[in-house]
């Protein structure tokens, strides 16, 4: 049985195909359109998934769309009526998009999938989040908490999952949203909403939570169970394209930062305060969910679960014994989640729980790939010089280059599912060089200087270098670094690192490369950042990967078994 899941029309459009409940293909639309956070209908992603699996639209049994558009539209209309006459311009901008396209999902699916005659279902938005985090977990039974901006009406839900059943028993509703609370600060501090929240997380490390009390006294009322109530006097997102209003600016004594303005200490402190409030809210929520469910396992989903600093607090200070977060907890991941809901909850098919380490690889490496022959064909067609190396020599040569301070592109196998490069579409560098962070930000990524870089570490060494004793395979934990003097380039200003643990079972080739670097340097860690520049999606094709050498100061790239040196190294 083939099942298709789709998410689109808000941000991070994606498609996924399941075969008998197992994810066999999943990819974000942006990887083909080259528009970062593309929100359009995922035509390219769907077509690739079908081609990858070797089927046509006629072979798809059922399709799941990640939310209920009609219910979401009702919420929009209700909101605009409630804030009228404010919101007129927003209404005139938003509503035509819904009337002309977003309400007609079935027609869009039929138009883009000629021959499909199966069932189409519309799980609730937070149910798609819940399904994705639960059905990618190794748990038979778990508590579930989903937190994001907003779905149809819900902004936060909690419940339980057992076998193939998910029950969401309580929620927080629009406009009171933890996700939108954090997005308001994202906007106010100069970043794009739904794109820059992780930048705010990085920025916050440079500040002190001086405005913590002011936020709790004025902006948000937080109860002991984690339920919240926003003071809408300060927020504009119900009636405007902006997240905050003049009252918000007056509260902090500054206007919203423009994206090209230099961040000052007050911006760092406001960011630190917002981050601290977010963490404390989530901990209250987690404690409440535990008290209600009495379960030992927690599955966390929704876009807020991308906040690695908060995730670490939940792991260390929360009451649950085990925590699972999927590799793509945001809206893109709901393409998989909606399909999982369809297969397990709607169709009532038996769940086969993967508890082996291979489960991690099966959750991640399900995107496009290019064979060594395809890579070779591209290189030769474009008269690009390269050296073919057998596996052992490839690993030794690449590890040596990294140890010598070279910045290396690593393009291998299937593209990762989710927003992080996890060893197949990565730029790698030496974590021992304190200057490497600035070099990568300035000459490769072309991004803000405060942005940290992630360490990939051999799983068996993680507790030696970080204050964490469980795997973090999806780069969703920000933990304290125990030996910052040995890996300064991946140690953030607050002494933390957003780590990825790598095992033989999750990615044998990447593991072997890091191990070769370990043999040379006695350090089982490399810098891992996604192979893209700021404003562009992660590279997909060999051509896009090669362009990283052309338009940045990257020293070389390894595509398959082929080593390509930049002009600077030849």
Number of C-alpha atoms within 10 A of each C-alpha: 11 22 25 30 29 31 31 25 16 15 18 27 26 32 31 34 29 22 15 17 21 20 22 19 26 33 30 31 29 25 23 19 16 15 15 19 23 22 19 18 23 26 20 18 26 26 16 21 25 20 13 17 14 9 13 15 21 12 16 22 15 21 26 27 29 30 26 17 21 16 15 19 17 12 16 19 13 11 17 17 14 13 12 11 10 15 20 15 12 16 18 10 12 13 14 11 12 17 11 9 13 20 17 13 18 14 12 14 18 13 11 16 17 11 13 18 15 14 11 17 20 19 21 21 27 32 25 33 37 34 30 30 29 34 28 25 24 18 22 16 20 26 29 28 28 28 29 27 21 23 25 20 20 22 24 27 24 26 20 22 22 14 17 22 15 22 14 17 9 13 18 20 18 20 21 23 23 27 21 23 22 23 27 25 24 26 23 26 25 20 22 15 17 19 16 16 23 17 19 26 21 22 25 23 21 18 19 17 18 16 19 18 12 13 17 15 12 14 19 20 15 17 12 12 16 19 20 18 17 20 14 15 13 20 22 19 18 20 20 16 13 15 21 23 19 15 13 22 14 11 14 15 11 13 14 20 17 13 13 8 9 11 15 11 12 17 24 21 21 25 31 25 23 25 25 18 23 18 18 16 21 24 23 19 25 25 19 18 25 19 12 12 16 13 17 15 23 30 28 28 34 32 22 26 25 24 20 20 23 24 25 21 17 24 19 14 12 19 20 20 11 15 20 21 24 28 26 29 28 25 29 31 35 37 32 37 34 34 34 32 31 27 27 20 18 14 12 12 13 13 16 14 14 15 13 9 13 14 16 23 16 16 22 25 25 22 23 20 19 18 15 16 11 13 18 20 12 16 19 11 9 10 9 12 13 17 12 16 15 10 13 11 12 19 22 17 17 24 27 18 18 20 21 11 15 19 23 26 30 24 27 20 21 19 27 27 26 25 21 21 23 27 28 23 26 26 27 28 27 30 29 21 16 16 12 21 23 19 15 24 19 15 14 22 23 15 15 14 13 18 17 23 23 24 26 30 27 23 20 14 15 24 14 13 20 20 17 20 12 14 18 22 23 25 22 24 27 25 23 21 26 18 14 19 12 18 23 21 26 30 26 23 16 13 16 22 29 25 30 27 22 28 22 14 14 21 19 12 18 21 22 20 22 24 22 22 25 18 14 14 15 11 21 26 31 28 24 28 23 23 27 24 18 13 14 15 22 24 25 22 18 19 13 14 22 22 12 23 21 13 11 17 18 22 23 25 25 24 26 23 22 20 20 23 19 17 11 10 9 9
